[in-house]
């Protein structure tokens, strides 16, 4: 049978195939950035367009995934039990230490990632409030994602309380309204605001909260739907359904040379529905024994946060000495090793500290 029933849990130990998906997404983002920095494909080529879509929309999928995981694993009943302070402590230990370390490396070695590190900028990064001002104030490349996820963490206790007050149906209505309203907020930037800017300012106009946070709400809505149904897909069927969605991301049309063109207009929303569908397939799939590839991707998923933030640093290390495909391969390999080390010696110990004695298994 294609569908199986599994008990609906308030805080499931494993969320389908999200762990392997997290590893795939992190790899797509790193491969995209490094392929651009080492110029391993021609602009407008099929490979260039595929890596651009997979990398950029991989980040978008991370937003959807982050919203899903938080709303699915931390209902209001759990917040009441552990306390809001404890919630913030766990989220801080998950988000801040690796981010702080890499910001410090950038500042100390003057690597030029982000704005000039004034005391005001440093304070904004230390308090993780820069996302509310402008996500591009992060003192590390890619840190704009951290600033926006921090906004979700700040607001989450209120959102969880409102969802619980609405009950099952009312909570879903609230999440749907939130997803729709925040999506409407993104329309001006996506449809014309970004591409109306000069080339140098387009990414700066693309990353603000108004153009991104609806993806967190889309993930929250998926979590609400996940919590009210017991139906789960079999892994083989889920992978089969994923194939046409992946094809939409990698197909060589429509052709573009400016990567921002693929991140704007109604085309953007089409691709966002595709990656949201991939997150949904992974989430609604029955967790079962994984083969060798699945286990490796699950491991990579555990290292994904570090891989996302550290690969620009390995590029800075390698690029002055080695170019082309060899430089790309070395930088990617070093990034994976560094991500493992960050997980092994920072994320894992602090994760255990955050979980404490209660055996909290969420990420």
BAZAGU-468680 format. One record per residue (C-alpha): residue number from 1; residue in one letter; z negated, y, x negated. Coordinates in Angstrom, 2 decimals, padded with zeros to 5 digits, m for minus. Layout:
DOGU   pos   code        up     north      east
DOGU   NUM      a         Z         Y         X
...
END
This chain:
DOGU   pos   code        up     north      east
DOGU     1      x    000.00    000.00    000.00
DOGU     2      x    000.65    003.55   m001.13
DOGU     3      x   m002.66    004.96    000.04
DOGU     4      x   m006.20    003.74   m000.50
DOGU     5      x   m009.49    005.01    000.86
DOGU     6      x   m012.28    006.10   m001.43
DOGU     7      x   m015.60    007.68   m000.45
DOGU     8      x   m015.60    011.47   m000.31
DOGU     9      x   m018.29    012.67   m002.69
DOGU    10      x   m019.77    016.13   m003.02
DOGU    11      x   m019.52    015.87   m006.79
DOGU    12      x   m017.04    013.14   m007.82
DOGU    13      x   m017.45    011.68   m011.30
DOGU    14      x   m013.69    011.59   m011.86
DOGU    15      x   m011.09    013.73   m010.16
DOGU    16      x   m008.01    011.56   m010.04
DOGU    17      x   m005.65    012.17   m012.93
DOGU    18      x   m006.75    015.74   m013.66
DOGU    19      x   m008.07    014.86   m017.12
DOGU    20      x   m004.69    013.58   m018.38
DOGU    21      x   m002.94    016.49   m016.64
DOGU    22      x   m005.21    018.92   m018.46
DOGU    23      x   m004.10    017.39   m021.76
DOGU    24      x   m000.41    017.65   m020.82
DOGU    25      x   m000.79    021.29   m019.80
DOGU    26      x   m002.54    022.27   m023.03
DOGU    27      x    000.16    020.54   m025.05
DOGU    28      x    002.89    022.34   m023.08
DOGU    29      x    001.28    025.74   m023.73
DOGU    30      x    000.85    025.08   m027.46
DOGU    31      x    004.37    023.70   m027.86
DOGU    32      x    005.85    026.70   m026.06
DOGU    33      x    004.06    029.34   m028.11
DOGU    34      x    004.64    027.59   m031.41
DOGU    35      x    008.32    026.97   m030.61
DOGU    36      x    008.75    030.71   m030.01
DOGU    37      x    006.82    031.76   m033.09
DOGU    38      x    008.69    029.30   m035.33
DOGU    39      x    012.04    029.96   m033.57
DOGU    40      x    013.00    026.33   m033.15
DOGU    41      x    015.36    026.86   m030.20
DOGU    42      x    017.96    029.49   m029.28
DOGU    43      x    017.21    031.91   m026.46
DOGU    44      x    018.97    030.78   m023.30
DOGU    45      x    019.34    027.17   m024.43
DOGU    46      x    018.16    024.35   m022.20
DOGU    47      x    015.30    023.52   m024.57
DOGU    48      x    014.22    027.14   m024.81
DOGU    49      x    014.16    027.60   m021.03
DOGU    50      x    012.36    024.30   m020.43
DOGU    51      x    009.60    025.02   m022.95
DOGU    52      x    009.24    028.56   m021.57
DOGU    53      x    008.73    027.31   m018.02
DOGU    54      x    006.45    024.46   m019.01
DOGU    55      x    004.34    026.69   m021.25
DOGU    56      x    004.01    029.70   m019.00
DOGU    57      x    003.54    027.74   m015.81
DOGU    58      x    001.21    025.39   m017.66
DOGU    59      x   m001.16    028.37   m017.93
DOGU    60      x   m000.68    029.03   m014.20
DOGU    61      x   m001.52    025.39   m013.48
DOGU    62      x   m004.73    025.80   m015.48
DOGU    63      x   m005.78    028.57   m013.08
DOGU    64      x   m005.13    026.32   m010.07
DOGU    65      x   m006.95    023.45   m011.78
DOGU    66      x   m009.94    025.66   m012.68
DOGU    67      x   m010.33    026.82   m009.09
DOGU    68      x   m010.03    023.28   m007.81
DOGU    69      x   m012.58    021.75   m010.19
DOGU    70      x   m015.20    024.47   m009.66
DOGU    71      x   m015.04    024.41   m005.86
DOGU    72      x   m014.87    020.62   m005.73
DOGU    73      x   m017.74    019.86   m008.10
DOGU    74      x   m020.17    022.69   m007.33
DOGU    75      x   m020.75    023.12   m003.58
DOGU    76      x   m023.37    025.53   m002.26
DOGU    77      x   m025.84    022.66   m001.78
DOGU    78      x   m025.75    022.02   m005.50
DOGU    79      x   m026.16    025.71   m006.34
DOGU    80      x   m029.25    025.81   m004.11
DOGU    81      x   m030.69    022.79   m005.86
DOGU    82      x   m030.10    023.89   m009.44
DOGU    83      x   m030.35    027.65   m008.97
DOGU    84      x   m027.77    030.36   m009.60
DOGU    85      x   m029.22    031.09   m013.03
DOGU    86      x   m028.70    027.49   m014.07
DOGU    87      x   m025.13    027.62   m012.78
DOGU    88      x   m024.37    030.69   m014.88
DOGU    89      x   m025.98    029.06   m017.90
DOGU    90      x   m023.75    025.98   m017.62
DOGU    91      x   m020.61    028.03   m017.09
DOGU    92      x   m021.49    030.30   m020.03
DOGU    93      x   m021.98    027.32   m022.34
DOGU    94      x   m018.62    025.95   m021.22
DOGU    95      x   m016.63    029.16   m021.63
DOGU    96      x   m018.22    031.42   m024.24
DOGU    97      x   m019.07    029.61   m027.52
DOGU    98      x   m015.53    028.62   m028.60
DOGU    99      x   m014.22    031.96   m027.38
DOGU   100      x   m016.88    033.85   m029.36
DOGU   101      x   m016.17    031.84   m032.50
DOGU   102      x   m012.44    032.49   m032.44
DOGU   103      x   m012.89    036.17   m031.58
DOGU   104      x   m015.17    036.43   m034.62
DOGU   105      x   m012.56    034.75   m036.84
DOGU   106      x   m009.95    037.22   m035.59
DOGU   107      x   m012.17    040.24   m036.24
DOGU   108      x   m013.56    039.13   m039.61
DOGU   109      x   m010.18    038.14   m041.05
DOGU   110      x   m008.33    041.00   m039.35
DOGU   111      x   m005.67    038.78   m037.84
DOGU   112      x   m004.50    041.42   m035.40
DOGU   113      x   m004.96    039.44   m032.19
DOGU   114      x   m005.63    041.76   m029.28
DOGU   115      x   m006.66    045.42   m029.35
DOGU   116      x   m008.43    047.27   m032.14
DOGU   117      x   m011.93    045.70   m032.30
DOGU   118      x   m014.00    048.80   m031.52
DOGU   119      x   m017.63    048.39   m030.53
DOGU   120      x   m016.65    048.94   m026.90
DOGU   121      x   m014.02    046.17   m027.07
DOGU   122      x   m016.49    043.85   m028.80
DOGU   123      x   m019.12    044.50   m026.10
DOGU   124      x   m016.59    043.81   m023.35
DOGU   125      x   m015.71    040.49   m024.99
DOGU   126      x   m019.35    039.53   m025.59
DOGU   127      x   m020.20    040.12   m021.93
DOGU   128      x   m016.94    038.49   m020.73
DOGU   129      x   m016.34    041.54   m018.52
DOGU   130      x   m013.00    042.53   m020.06
DOGU   131      x   m011.12    040.60   m017.37
DOGU   132      x   m012.33    043.11   m014.79
DOGU   133      x   m011.00    045.98   m016.93
DOGU   134      x   m007.81    044.40   m018.28
DOGU   135      x   m007.42    040.77   m019.41
DOGU   136      x   m005.37    041.84   m022.43
DOGU   137      x   m008.51    043.39   m023.92
DOGU   138      x   m009.43    039.89   m025.17
DOGU   139      x   m009.93    039.78   m028.93
DOGU   140      x   m008.02    036.53   m029.25
DOGU   141      x   m004.51    035.52   m028.21
DOGU   142      x   m004.62    033.75   m024.86
DOGU   143      x   m008.08    035.09   m024.10
DOGU   144      x   m006.77    036.81   m020.96
DOGU   145      x   m007.23    033.46   m019.22
DOGU   146      x   m010.91    033.44   m020.23
DOGU   147      x   m011.49    036.91   m018.81
DOGU   148      x   m010.03    035.98   m015.42
DOGU   149      x   m011.88    032.67   m015.14
DOGU   150      x   m015.10    034.55   m015.98
DOGU   151      x   m014.42    036.72   m012.90
DOGU   152      x   m014.35    033.58   m010.78
DOGU   153      x   m017.66    032.42   m012.25
DOGU   154      x   m019.28    035.80   m011.57
DOGU   155      x   m018.16    035.75   m007.94
DOGU   156      x   m018.53    032.05   m007.24
DOGU   157      x   m022.09    031.84   m005.82
DOGU   158      x   m021.17    034.29   m003.04
DOGU   159      x   m017.93    032.44   m002.32
DOGU   160      x   m019.71    029.08   m002.23
DOGU   161      x   m022.33    030.47    000.18
DOGU   162      x   m019.66    031.89    002.49
DOGU   163      x   m017.76    028.60    002.45
DOGU   164      x   m020.92    026.65    003.33
DOGU   165      x   m021.82    029.05    006.14
DOGU   166      x   m018.44    028.39    007.73
DOGU   167      x   m018.89    024.62    007.84
DOGU   168      x   m016.01    022.22    007.21
DOGU   169      x   m013.40    023.97    009.36
DOGU   170      x   m014.65    027.51    008.84
DOGU   171      x   m014.86    026.94    005.11
DOGU   172      x   m011.23    025.83    005.00
DOGU   173      x   m010.19    028.87    007.05
DOGU   174      x   m012.08    031.14    004.63
DOGU   175      x   m010.38    029.55    001.61
DOGU   176      x   m006.96    029.78    003.27
DOGU   177      x   m007.53    033.46    004.09
DOGU   178      x   m008.68    034.10    000.52
DOGU   179      x   m005.64    032.33   m000.92
DOGU   180      x   m003.27    034.26    001.36
DOGU   181      x   m004.92    037.64    000.85
DOGU   182      x   m005.04    037.38   m002.94
DOGU   183      x   m001.43    036.14   m002.97
DOGU   184      x   m000.41    039.26   m001.02
DOGU   185      x   m002.21    041.35   m003.67
DOGU   186      x    000.14    039.88   m006.29
DOGU   187      x    003.37    040.78   m004.49
DOGU   188      x    003.92    044.30   m005.91
DOGU   189      x    003.55    043.22   m009.54
DOGU   190      x    005.51    039.98   m009.22
DOGU   191      x    008.41    041.35   m007.17
DOGU   192      x    009.07    044.56   m009.06
DOGU   193      x    006.12    045.96   m011.01
DOGU   194      x    006.48    043.82   m014.14
DOGU   195      x    010.24    044.13   m014.64
DOGU   196      x    010.16    047.86   m013.87
DOGU   197      x    008.18    048.33   m017.07
DOGU   198      x    009.72    048.77   m020.53
DOGU   199      x    010.05    045.51   m022.45
DOGU   200      x    006.97    046.10   m024.61
DOGU   201      x    004.73    046.60   m021.55
DOGU   202      x    005.87    043.77   m019.29
DOGU   203      x    003.37    041.12   m020.34
DOGU   204      x    000.58    043.70   m020.20
DOGU   205      x    001.59    044.36   m016.58
DOGU   206      x    001.91    040.64   m015.80
DOGU   207      x   m001.61    039.46   m016.73
DOGU   208      x   m004.01    041.62   m014.64
DOGU   209      x   m006.26    040.02   m012.03
DOGU   210      x   m004.15    041.36   m009.17
DOGU   211      x   m001.24    039.17   m010.32
DOGU   212      x   m003.20    036.02   m011.23
DOGU   213      x   m006.44    035.33   m009.34
DOGU   214      x   m004.71    034.06   m006.20
DOGU   215      x   m004.01    030.90   m008.23
DOGU   216      x   m007.75    030.28   m008.50
DOGU   217      x   m007.92    030.57   m004.71
DOGU   218      x   m005.03    028.15   m004.31
DOGU   219      x   m007.04    025.67   m006.34
DOGU   220      x   m010.10    026.34   m004.19
DOGU   221      x   m008.09    025.60   m001.05
DOGU   222      x   m006.90    022.32   m002.57
DOGU   223      x   m010.55    021.49   m003.28
DOGU   224      x   m011.47    022.14    000.33
DOGU   225      x   m008.72    019.82    001.54
DOGU   226      x   m009.71    017.21   m001.05
DOGU   227      x   m013.26    017.24    000.24
DOGU   228      x   m012.39    016.50    003.86
DOGU   229      x   m010.11    013.51    003.38
DOGU   230      x   m010.69    010.05    001.96
DOGU   231      x   m007.03    009.27    001.32
DOGU   232      x   m005.92    008.87   m002.29
DOGU   233      x   m002.50    008.02   m003.70
DOGU   234      x   m001.84    005.08   m005.93
DOGU   235      x   m001.04    006.26   m009.51
DOGU   236      x    002.47    004.80   m009.57
DOGU   237      x    003.42    006.59   m006.36
DOGU   238      x    001.92    009.86   m007.61
DOGU   239      x    003.94    009.66   m010.84
DOGU   240      x    007.10    008.93   m008.85
DOGU   241      x    006.48    011.96   m006.61
DOGU   242      x    005.85    014.11   m009.70
DOGU   243      x    009.28    013.43   m011.22
DOGU   244      x    011.31    015.81   m009.02
DOGU   245      x    008.68    018.53   m009.48
DOGU   246      x    008.87    018.20   m013.26
DOGU   247      x    012.67    018.32   m013.02
DOGU   248      x    012.48    021.67   m011.21
DOGU   249      x    010.56    023.03   m014.21
DOGU   250      x    012.85    021.73   m016.94
DOGU   251      x    016.32    021.89   m015.33
DOGU   252      x    018.72    024.22   m017.21
DOGU   253      x    019.36    026.54   m014.24
DOGU   254      x    018.95    029.36   m013.45
DOGU   255      x    019.62    030.56   m016.99
DOGU   256      x    017.50    033.32   m018.49
DOGU   257      x    017.10    034.95   m021.89
DOGU   258      x    014.05    037.13   m021.21
DOGU   259      x    011.11    034.77   m020.55
DOGU   260      x    009.46    037.37   m018.33
DOGU   261      x    012.40    037.04   m015.94
DOGU   262      x    011.23    033.51   m015.16
DOGU   263      x    007.74    034.84   m014.37
DOGU   264      x    008.72    037.40   m011.78
DOGU   265      x    010.40    037.72   m008.39
DOGU   266      x    010.38    035.12   m005.66
DOGU   267      x    011.42    032.60   m008.31
DOGU   268      x    007.90    032.80   m009.72
DOGU   269      x    006.33    031.75   m006.45
DOGU   270      x    008.68    028.80   m006.22
DOGU   271      x    007.63    027.56   m009.64
DOGU   272      x    003.97    028.19   m008.77
DOGU   273      x    004.32    025.96   m005.72
DOGU   274      x    005.77    023.30   m008.04
DOGU   275      x    002.83    023.36   m010.47
DOGU   276      x    000.35    023.56   m007.60
DOGU   277      x    002.00    020.43   m006.24
DOGU   278      x    001.55    018.71   m009.60
DOGU   279      x   m002.16    019.63   m009.64
DOGU   280      x   m002.49    018.35   m006.07
DOGU   281      x   m000.81    015.04   m006.93
DOGU   282      x   m003.14    014.56   m009.90
DOGU   283      x   m006.20    015.46   m007.83
DOGU   284      x   m005.35    013.29   m004.82
DOGU   285      x   m004.54    010.21   m006.91
DOGU   286      x   m007.00    007.33   m007.12
DOGU   287      x   m008.68    007.21   m010.51
DOGU   288      x   m008.05    003.82   m011.99
DOGU   289      x   m007.87    002.14   m015.36
DOGU   290      x   m005.55    004.09   m017.66
DOGU   291      x   m003.25    002.63   m020.27
DOGU   292      x   m003.13    003.71   m023.90
DOGU   293      x   m001.09    006.83   m023.12
DOGU   294      x   m003.38    007.84   m020.28
DOGU   295      x   m006.47    007.43   m022.45
DOGU   296      x   m004.94    009.57   m025.22
DOGU   297      x   m003.97    012.27   m022.73
DOGU   298      x   m007.48    012.14   m021.29
DOGU   299      x   m008.86    012.72   m024.79
DOGU   300      x   m006.45    015.61   m025.26
DOGU   301      x   m007.62    016.95   m021.90
DOGU   302      x   m011.17    017.05   m023.24
DOGU   303      x   m009.90    019.13   m026.17
DOGU   304      x   m007.63    021.31   m024.02
DOGU   305      x   m009.70    024.51   m024.05
DOGU   306      x   m009.94    024.47   m027.82
DOGU   307      x   m006.24    023.63   m028.18
DOGU   308      x   m005.31    026.50   m025.88
DOGU   309      x   m007.28    029.04   m027.92
DOGU   310      x   m006.88    027.72   m031.46
DOGU   311      x   m003.13    027.13   m031.82
DOGU   312      x   m002.35    030.83   m032.51
DOGU   313      x   m004.73    030.60   m035.48
DOGU   314      x   m002.99    027.57   m036.96
DOGU   315      x    000.29    029.46   m036.58
DOGU   316      x   m001.20    032.35   m038.58
DOGU   317      x   m002.28    029.85   m041.22
DOGU   318      x    001.03    027.99   m041.51
DOGU   319      x    003.75    030.59   m040.80
DOGU   320      x    003.45    032.56   m044.07
DOGU   321      x    004.13    029.37   m046.04
DOGU   322      x    006.29    027.04   m043.93
DOGU   323      x    008.98    027.93   m041.39
DOGU   324      x    011.13    026.13   m038.84
DOGU   325      x    010.48    022.72   m037.39
DOGU   326      x    008.22    021.67   m040.26
DOGU   327      x    006.05    024.74   m039.76
DOGU   328      x    005.97    024.08   m036.02
DOGU   329      x    004.89    020.46   m036.57
DOGU   330      x    002.20    021.37   m039.09
DOGU   331      x    000.78    024.13   m036.89
DOGU   332      x    000.71    021.85   m033.84
DOGU   333      x   m000.90    018.99   m035.75
DOGU   334      x   m003.54    021.27   m037.24
DOGU   335      x   m004.22    022.77   m033.80
DOGU   336      x   m004.88    019.33   m032.31
DOGU   337      x   m007.22    018.46   m035.19
DOGU   338      x   m009.03    021.80   m034.86
DOGU   339      x   m009.33    021.31   m031.08
DOGU   340      x   m010.91    017.90   m031.68
DOGU   341      x   m013.37    019.45   m034.13
DOGU   342      x   m014.27    022.26   m031.74
DOGU   343      x   m014.91    019.75   m028.99
DOGU   344      x   m016.86    017.39   m031.23
DOGU   345      x   m019.17    019.95   m032.81
DOGU   346      x   m019.36    022.79   m030.30
DOGU   347      x   m018.23    021.89   m026.78
DOGU   348      x   m019.72    018.41   m026.60
DOGU   349      x   m023.22    019.28   m027.91
DOGU   350      x   m023.43    022.43   m025.79
DOGU   351      x   m022.06    020.52   m022.79
DOGU   352      x   m024.93    018.06   m023.12
DOGU   353      x   m027.33    020.98   m023.38
DOGU   354      x   m025.83    022.49   m020.22
DOGU   355      x   m026.06    019.21   m018.33
DOGU   356      x   m029.68    018.80   m019.38
DOGU   357      x   m031.58    015.89   m017.93
DOGU   358      x   m029.79    015.87   m014.60
DOGU   359      x   m026.67    014.16   m015.87
DOGU   360      x   m024.32    016.84   m014.62
DOGU   361      x   m020.82    015.51   m015.23
DOGU   362      x   m018.70    018.47   m014.19
DOGU   363      x   m016.45    020.51   m016.44
END
